[in-house]
Amino acid sequence: MDIKTHSCAQKGKSLSASIKFPTLLEAIERVVELSKDSKMSNDFLQNASLEIGLIADSYGITEQQAVLFCICMEHGPRRVDYDDFARHLDLSNIRVLSYASDVDALIRRRLIRYRNVHDEDSFDINQSVIKALKRNEAYQLPTRTGLDCNDLFEQLNMLFDDLDNDTITPDNLLNELDELFANNPQIGMVKQLNELRISGEYLLLLLLFCHLLINKDDNDIRFGQMEYVFSDKSAFTRAKGELRRAEHRLMRHNLIEHRSVDGIADTNSYCLTAHAKRTLLAEMKLSSAEEKIADVLSHKTLTEKPLFYAETIEHQVSELSTFFLPERYNEIRERMQQRGFRHGFSCLFYGGPGTGKTETVYQLARQTGRDILVVDVPQIKSKWVGDSEKNIKALFDRYRELVNRSEVAPILLFNEADAIIGIRKNGATNAVDKMENTIQNIILQEMESLDGILIATTNLADNLDTAFERRFLYKIRFEKPDASVRSLIWKQMIPELSTTDATTLATAFDFSGGQIENIARKHAIHAVLHGEPESLLRTLQDYCATEKLDSKSVVKRIGF
């Protein structure tokens, strides 16, 4: 018999105003009393219509579900089963089984729950329901719309705890997740999962990894923790084999991977990849070794700064600036692809310190609207053998993601890259040398397939490995400026300096732009502390005299 939900309020309009509506507890007690041995007859439903309607409307369930809920309250709160329904209503066991869909609906509404998913014939009353009834309130499901990522993980914590406690099946959990995601499409993680189009056991397994990392601080996942997300043993056995062979769908999507122990993959231990953390868990702002390798520098934060070069350098930098303009870059990139050439662009800026290599990268990025992924080279060389290789792969994965997400391809900057593009060691035997060679080999391979712009700066071009030299399409040597350029730098850094004095300083001191900037900063500090000097030229000359360390004046120590 199909009994539809009706509105108690609507029925109340036809009732006499003198009728007193019962409290929820009174309504439940009355339904229990009238339903005893009633066989769920129409006469019973008519006699208890006021109370049934109040309960149904309060909980958002059908009238038939409201009756079953009342019986659960009477025979619970622990271990209620179909036999209780049969005895209470005086129905056959076969007839009672027809209420299975109503029981499922009460479970989805979280008014009752399975005692154990392996025994779907018995259930308990949710304790939150009882607590609410003590206040004469109807239990309402927690708000599940308009959530943020933190709220989502609170829900996942509750759902996976239920799964772990065998009070919900994997299939029911998937239904809960479908509803949760459909109601919260604004969450970044939900958007990413929708794009991946992962469902079923793959979705549950991936969410388990995310849940354990965020809610339990566990990123070392073993098979014993995975088993309960599979609906049957055969599916779990198949998944174990795929995971061990690295053929699992989540591994092919670069979402989970074998954990590395001393550089060797452990086929019984798994974790989320750096890619998964960056894409799925971006809103959780996780801090990891992989994320510390590089930071994104927005071109909007870069300050315009005039740079002065020798004529030959000026020409090369100007050509790069034109080439990096998005419309020209895309045109050249497409032409390279059509001709079967590699379409990534690697540039090497080399020369002494303070000659403007890094600042040139910043100004090129600012002028062409490109963000910069700035690599912290020392972070790549982890003290743990095996992690360094993982870190460098994660770095290039991250750069590829940035290129794919960005309208204008960012620049990948290896600043002061001497440590990773130097001459490789032949016949390396110790672990450190092997690690460094491996890092260099990975970078060389990535440069071959690069789709974007890579710039490396170095002070030690003589130590450059020839394999790297071949892969840099553009190589610009930055030299100390000549006297005429130095004079322009002095004037730009210290505008109050006369042209004559600027020329005097430029002629007397063979400084790089960085050294001139140091002196300009000292002058600015002096002006704040003591005011403008009586003789600007003499003060600057004094600063120039102390800018370089005088190695001849250092007294050599004898002994230890």
VENCORZI-V523870 format. One record per backbone hydrogen bond with DSSP energy under -1.0 kcal/mol. CO is the residue of the C=O (numbers start at 1). NH is the residue of the N-H. E is the energy in kcal/mol with one decimal. If there is no record, write none. Layout:
[[CO NH E] [CO NH E]]
This chain:
[[7 11 -2.2] [8 12 -2.2] [11 14 -1.3] [16 19 -2.1] [23 27 -2.7] [24 28 -2.8] [25 29 -2.5] [26 30 -2.3] [27 31 -2.4] [28 32 -2.4] [29 33 -2.0] [30 34 -2.5] [31 35 -2.3] [35 38 -2.3] [38 41 -1.2] [41 45 -2.1] [42 46 -2.4] [43 47 -2.5] [44 48 -2.4] [46 49 -1.1] [48 52 -3.0] [49 53 -2.5] [50 54 -1.9] [51 55 -2.2] [52 56 -2.9] [53 57 -2.6] [54 58 -2.0] [55 59 -2.0] [56 60 -1.4] [56 61 -1.9] [62 66 -2.1] [63 67 -1.9] [64 68 -2.0] [65 69 -2.3] [66 70 -2.0] [67 71 -2.0] [68 72 -2.2] [69 73 -2.2] [70 74 -1.9] [71 75 -2.3] [72 76 -1.6] [77 125 -2.4] [80 123 -2.9] [81 85 -1.2] [82 86 -2.5] [83 87 -2.8] [84 88 -2.4] [85 89 -2.6] [86 90 -1.3] [86 91 -2.0] [88 37 -3.6] [89 39 -1.8] [92 96 -2.1] [93 97 -1.4] [95 98 -1.2] [96 99 -2.1] [97 100 -1.6] [99 103 -2.2] [100 104 -2.4] [101 105 -1.8] [102 106 -2.1] [103 107 -2.0] [104 108 -2.6] [105 109 -1.9] [106 111 -2.5] [106 112 -1.1] [107 110 -1.5] [111 126 -1.7] [113 124 -2.8] [116 119 -2.4] [119 122 -1.2] [121 82 -1.0] [122 115 -1.8] [123 80 -3.3] [124 113 -2.1] [126 129 -1.1] [126 130 -1.4] [127 131 -2.3] [128 132 -1.8] [129 133 -2.1] [130 134 -1.8] [132 135 -1.1] [132 137 -2.6] [133 136 -2.1] [148 152 -2.3] [149 153 -1.9] [150 154 -1.4] [151 155 -2.1] [152 156 -2.4] [153 157 -2.1] [154 158 -1.8] [155 159 -2.6] [156 160 -2.9] [157 161 -1.7] [158 162 -1.9] [159 163 -2.1] [160 164 -2.7] [161 165 -1.9] [162 167 -2.7] [163 166 -1.3] [166 117 -2.3] [169 173 -2.6] [170 174 -2.2] [171 175 -1.9] [172 176 -2.3] [173 177 -2.5] [174 178 -2.6] [175 179 -2.0] [176 180 -2.5] [177 181 -3.0] [178 182 -2.3] [179 183 -1.8] [184 187 -1.3] [187 191 -2.2] [188 192 -2.4] [189 193 -2.3] [190 194 -2.5] [191 195 -2.0] [192 196 -1.9] [193 197 -1.4] [199 202 -1.2] [200 204 -2.1] [201 205 -2.4] [202 206 -2.2] [203 207 -2.6] [204 208 -2.1] [205 209 -2.0] [206 210 -2.0] [207 211 -3.1] [208 212 -2.8] [209 213 -1.9] [210 214 -2.5] [211 215 -2.8] [212 218 -2.5] [221 270 -2.2] [222 225 -1.3] [223 226 -1.1] [223 227 -1.6] [226 229 -2.1] [227 230 -1.7] [232 236 -1.5] [233 237 -2.7] [234 238 -2.3] [235 239 -2.1] [236 240 -2.4] [237 241 -1.8] [238 242 -2.0] [239 243 -2.6] [240 244 -2.5] [241 245 -1.8] [242 247 -3.1] [242 248 -1.1] [243 246 -1.2] [248 252 -2.3] [249 253 -1.6] [250 255 -2.7] [250 256 -1.0] [251 254 -1.5] [255 273 -2.1] [257 271 -2.1] [259 266 -3.0] [261 264 -1.7] [264 261 -3.0] [266 269 -1.5] [269 259 -2.2] [270 221 -3.0] [271 257 -2.3] [273 277 -2.0] [274 278 -2.2] [275 279 -2.3] [276 280 -2.1] [276 281 -1.1] [281 284 -1.3] [282 285 -1.4] [288 292 -1.5] [290 293 -1.0] [293 376 -4.3] [295 374 -2.7] [297 372 -2.7] [298 301 -1.4] [310 314 -2.8] [311 315 -1.9] [312 316 -1.6] [313 317 -2.7] [314 318 -2.3] [315 319 -2.0] [316 320 -2.1] [317 321 -2.4] [318 322 -1.9] [319 323 -2.5] [320 324 -2.7] [325 329 -3.1] [326 330 -2.5] [327 331 -1.7] [328 332 -2.7] [329 333 -2.7] [330 334 -2.3] [331 335 -1.9] [332 336 -2.4] [333 337 -2.1] [334 338 -2.4] [335 339 -1.5] [336 341 -2.5] [337 340 -1.5] [345 454 -2.7] [346 473 -1.5] [346 474 -1.8] [347 456 -2.5] [348 476 -2.9] [349 458 -1.9] [350 478 -3.6] [352 355 -1.1] [354 514 -2.4] [356 360 -1.8] [357 361 -1.5] [358 362 -2.0] [359 363 -2.5] [360 364 -2.5] [361 365 -2.3] [362 366 -2.5] [363 367 -2.6] [364 368 -1.7] [365 370 -2.3] [371 411 -2.8] [372 297 -3.5] [373 413 -2.3] [374 295 -1.8] [375 377 -1.2] [376 379 -1.2] [377 380 -1.3] [380 382 -2.2] [384 387 -1.6] [386 390 -1.4] [387 391 -3.0] [388 392 -2.3] [389 393 -1.9] [390 394 -2.4] [391 395 -2.2] [392 396 -1.8] [393 397 -2.2] [394 398 -2.5] [395 399 -2.2] [396 400 -2.4] [397 401 -2.0] [398 402 -2.2] [399 403 -2.5] [400 404 -2.4] [401 405 -2.0] [402 406 -1.5] [411 373 -3.3] [412 455 -2.8] [413 375 -2.9] [414 457 -2.3] [417 420 -1.8] [417 421 -1.3] [421 465 -2.1] [430 434 -2.2] [431 435 -2.4] [432 436 -2.5] [433 437 -2.4] [434 438 -2.4] [435 439 -2.5] [436 440 -2.2] [437 441 -2.4] [438 442 -2.4] [439 443 -2.4] [440 444 -2.6] [441 445 -2.3] [442 446 -2.5] [443 447 -2.4] [444 448 -1.3] [445 449 -1.2] [452 345 -2.7] [453 412 -3.1] [454 347 -3.0] [455 414 -2.6] [456 349 -2.9] [457 417 -3.1] [458 351 -1.6] [460 463 -1.5] [461 464 -1.9] [463 423 -1.2] [465 469 -2.1] [466 470 -2.0] [468 472 -1.1] [474 348 -3.0] [476 350 -2.4] [482 486 -2.9] [483 487 -2.1] [484 488 -1.3] [485 489 -2.1] [486 490 -2.6] [487 491 -2.0] [488 492 -2.3] [489 493 -2.7] [490 494 -2.4] [494 497 -2.1] [498 502 -2.5] [499 503 -2.2] [500 504 -2.1] [501 505 -2.5] [502 506 -2.5] [503 507 -2.2] [504 508 -2.1] [505 509 -2.1] [509 511 -1.8] [512 516 -2.1] [513 517 -2.1] [514 518 -1.8] [515 519 -1.8] [516 520 -2.3] [517 521 -2.2] [518 522 -2.1] [519 523 -2.3] [520 524 -2.0] [521 525 -2.3] [522 526 -2.5] [523 527 -2.2] [524 528 -1.6] [525 529 -2.3] [526 530 -3.2] [527 531 -1.3] [535 539 -2.1] [536 540 -2.4] [537 541 -2.4] [538 542 -2.2] [539 543 -2.0] [540 544 -2.6] [541 545 -2.0] [542 546 -1.0] [549 551 -1.2] [550 553 -1.2] [551 554 -1.1]]
